[in-house]
């Protein structure tokens, strides 16, 4: 235990560097000055201006709608896919799984380019629809991988028992499998929402002229000139992230302790 | 027999949405990209149906080769520094008492979840002339005028390392946490120095995590064009920036497709070597 100080100092240093840029953005969001580089006193002025900015609200609304729809679609596609593949050996399943997880394996820029070209080929108008398809594509892998891992650790005899007792395929899925994999689905969805809310690269390629998401808006501002309003917006987004992260870890740990409790019960019985 | 058949039908029904989505929106577009890379661009905009190898020959021109070289160099630098900074962090974290391990993970996850734009914007505040870094260095008397670090190569490198460091830390942590620490103790009991015990026991056992970390930093660092864009101005051009420029400004889509194909081949080769080296399909710490 005597070695702890040095490693402790190092970890603290790394964490400090990790938070440094975030803290700076937050601090400067309370800057009264219009110039982001000069500090001239504490103020909440930019938060007020942010609230009055309609285009920001529209971007926020778009981002939330986009993240919600993509996460739900990805959850349905990914969960069913993982369950289906675990139930029977299907021809070509390995290839399909590889293809489905490609979106998190290839550089994002390629995905953006590919979608841009493909959507213009099939003449799909750029906007919310194209954004949803693209975001769903890179959200599916997270859910697929998490649910697959969960299923691999699951006792198959529960489902078999239910089927032996006469439950139909659907009934067995909703009564047995689904409750057991819900934690994986939920944490996959939270991850998907976080990824969708953060994505710039792919979104820039597939969005329409009139559809702004928050990251696109921030990106444009950073490129063309920031105002302290950008800082305020980033700070609010950061708070949402922290709350979501906190929630997901609470859900995760509760589940874990419940699983542990169940295991203990099994041992006692 | 009938039950098995019915099970299989149910399984097929379940995977159907995924199969359709994957074929229509992932395999389809990727194949289209491959085809397009062999087509000729139209005079002003769009493509014609003529086949050519010109787009690939185009890449061999010195300007574009240089871009690939610069991208690969930056990816190597980024990976090297994330290993140097991230390996000890992940390794030390695994040695912490369980309560602190959880807290550290939580503290690391928050910046990782935070918008990458916000974090890059924070680095602008650090690097810009008379920004935070300059103020501190000048106050300490280390430098006497602003360094003008923003829009330089080092700024881009720092941004990349910063963005990808968590992946390395998680990967190393994931395999160091699973490691049997009693083996290290045994080595120490048998007279190995702390350093030697690390080299012969800990390092080989955490290799899978290190490999995963390298893959997870090297691959994205080839494609993160917006970091080069934000922190490098127009001074640092990576393959990603080149693709973006060809798509959005020059409108030479076939050339952009050819560049993407090459970038994808490089990525796949890298993944292939990773699998050969580590004998594993799983990326540790990814999910």
Boltz contact constraints between the chains, C-beta under 6 A:
constraints:
  - contact:
      token1: [A, 7]
      token2: [B, 92]
      max_distance: 6.0
  - contact:
      token1: [A, 10]
      token2: [B, 92]
      max_distance: 6.0
  - contact:
      token1: [A, 11]
      token2: [B, 92]
      max_distance: 6.0
  - contact:
      token1: [A, 14]
      token2: [B, 89]
      max_distance: 6.0
  - contact:
      token1: [A, 15]
      token2: [B, 107]
      max_distance: 6.0
  - contact:
      token1: [A, 18]
      token2: [B, 111]
      max_distance: 6.0
  - contact:
      token1: [A, 21]
      token2: [B, 119]
      max_distance: 6.0
  - contact:
      token1: [A, 21]
      token2: [B, 122]
      max_distance: 6.0
  - contact:
      token1: [A, 21]
      token2: [B, 123]
      max_distance: 6.0
  - contact:
      token1: [A, 22]
      token2: [B, 114]
      max_distance: 6.0
  - contact:
      token1: [A, 22]
      token2: [B, 122]
      max_distance: 6.0
  - contact:
      token1: [A, 24]
      token2: [B, 122]
      max_distance: 6.0
  - contact:
      token1: [A, 24]
      token2: [B, 125]
      max_distance: 6.0
  - contact:
      token1: [A, 25]
      token2: [B, 118]
      max_distance: 6.0
  - contact:
      token1: [A, 25]
      token2: [B, 121]
      max_distance: 6.0
  - contact:
      token1: [A, 25]
      token2: [B, 122]
      max_distance: 6.0
  - contact:
      token1: [A, 77]
      token2: [B, 17]
      max_distance: 6.0
  - contact:
      token1: [A, 77]
      token2: [B, 18]
      max_distance: 6.0
  - contact:
      token1: [A, 77]
      token2: [B, 21]
      max_distance: 6.0
  - contact:
      token1: [A, 80]
      token2: [B, 14]
      max_distance: 6.0
  - contact:
      token1: [A, 80]
      token2: [B, 17]
      max_distance: 6.0
  - contact:
      token1: [A, 81]
      token2: [B, 15]
      max_distance: 6.0
  - contact:
      token1: [A, 81]
      token2: [B, 18]
      max_distance: 6.0
  - contact:
      token1: [A, 83]
      token2: [B, 14]
      max_distance: 6.0
  - contact:
      token1: [A, 84]
      token2: [B, 11]
      max_distance: 6.0
  - contact:
      token1: [A, 84]
      token2: [B, 14]
      max_distance: 6.0
  - contact:
      token1: [A, 84]
      token2: [B, 15]
      max_distance: 6.0
  - contact:
      token1: [A, 85]
      token2: [B, 15]
      max_distance: 6.0
  - contact:
      token1: [A, 87]
      token2: [B, 11]
      max_distance: 6.0
  - contact:
      token1: [A, 88]
      token2: [B, 7]
      max_distance: 6.0
  - contact:
      token1: [A, 88]
      token2: [B, 8]
      max_distance: 6.0
  - contact:
      token1: [A, 88]
      token2: [B, 11]
      max_distance: 6.0
  - contact:
      token1: [A, 96]
      token2: [B, 19]
      max_distance: 6.0
  - contact:
      token1: [A, 96]
      token2: [B, 22]
      max_distance: 6.0
  - contact:
      token1: [A, 99]
      token2: [B, 22]
      max_distance: 6.0
  - contact:
      token1: [A, 99]
      token2: [B, 26]
      max_distance: 6.0
  - contact:
      token1: [A, 99]
      token2: [B, 27]
      max_distance: 6.0
  - contact:
      token1: [A, 100]
      token2: [B, 22]
      max_distance: 6.0
  - contact:
      token1: [A, 102]
      token2: [B, 26]
      max_distance: 6.0
  - contact:
      token1: [A, 106]
      token2: [B, 264]
      max_distance: 6.0
  - contact:
      token1: [A, 107]
      token2: [B, 222]
      max_distance: 6.0
  - contact:
      token1: [A, 107]
      token2: [B, 223]
      max_distance: 6.0
  - contact:
      token1: [A, 108]
      token2: [B, 223]
      max_distance: 6.0
  - contact:
      token1: [A, 109]
      token2: [B, 223]
      max_distance: 6.0
  - contact:
      token1: [A, 109]
      token2: [B, 225]
      max_distance: 6.0
  - contact:
      token1: [A, 109]
      token2: [B, 240]
      max_distance: 6.0
  - contact:
      token1: [A, 109]
      token2: [B, 243]
      max_distance: 6.0
  - contact:
      token1: [A, 110]
      token2: [B, 260]
      max_distance: 6.0
  - contact:
      token1: [A, 110]
      token2: [B, 264]
      max_distance: 6.0
  - contact:
      token1: [A, 113]
      token2: [B, 243]
      max_distance: 6.0
  - contact:
      token1: [A, 113]
      token2: [B, 247]
      max_distance: 6.0
  - contact:
      token1: [A, 113]
      token2: [B, 256]
      max_distance: 6.0
  - contact:
      token1: [A, 113]
      token2: [B, 260]
      max_distance: 6.0
  - contact:
      token1: [A, 114]
      token2: [B, 29]
      max_distance: 6.0
  - contact:
      token1: [A, 114]
      token2: [B, 30]
      max_distance: 6.0
  - contact:
      token1: [A, 114]
      token2: [B, 33]
      max_distance: 6.0
  - contact:
      token1: [A, 118]
      token2: [B, 29]
      max_distance: 6.0
  - contact:
      token1: [A, 118]
      token2: [B, 32]
      max_distance: 6.0
  - contact:
      token1: [A, 133]
      token2: [B, 25]
      max_distance: 6.0
  - contact:
      token1: [A, 137]
      token2: [B, 25]
      max_distance: 6.0
  - contact:
      token1: [A, 145]
      token2: [B, 287]
      max_distance: 6.0
  - contact:
      token1: [A, 146]
      token2: [B, 287]
      max_distance: 6.0
  - contact:
      token1: [A, 169]
      token2: [B, 10]
      max_distance: 6.0
  - contact:
      token1: [A, 194]
      token2: [B, 113]
      max_distance: 6.0
  - contact:
      token1: [A, 198]
      token2: [B, 115]
      max_distance: 6.0
  - contact:
      token1: [A, 200]
      token2: [B, 226]
      max_distance: 6.0
  - contact:
      token1: [A, 215]
      token2: [B, 117]
      max_distance: 6.0
  - contact:
      token1: [A, 218]
      token2: [B, 117]
      max_distance: 6.0
  - contact:
      token1: [A, 219]
      token2: [B, 117]
      max_distance: 6.0
  - contact:
      token1: [A, 222]
      token2: [B, 121]
      max_distance: 6.0
  - contact:
      token1: [A, 222]
      token2: [B, 230]
      max_distance: 6.0
  - contact:
      token1: [A, 234]
      token2: [B, 118]
      max_distance: 6.0
  - contact:
      token1: [A, 237]
      token2: [B, 115]
      max_distance: 6.0
  - contact:
      token1: [A, 238]
      token2: [B, 114]
      max_distance: 6.0
  - contact:
      token1: [A, 241]
      token2: [B, 113]
      max_distance: 6.0
  - contact:
      token1: [A, 241]
      token2: [B, 114]
      max_distance: 6.0
  - contact:
      token1: [A, 242]
      token2: [B, 110]
      max_distance: 6.0
  - contact:
      token1: [A, 245]
      token2: [B, 109]
      max_distance: 6.0
  - contact:
      token1: [A, 245]
      token2: [B, 110]
      max_distance: 6.0
  - contact:
      token1: [A, 245]
      token2: [B, 113]
      max_distance: 6.0
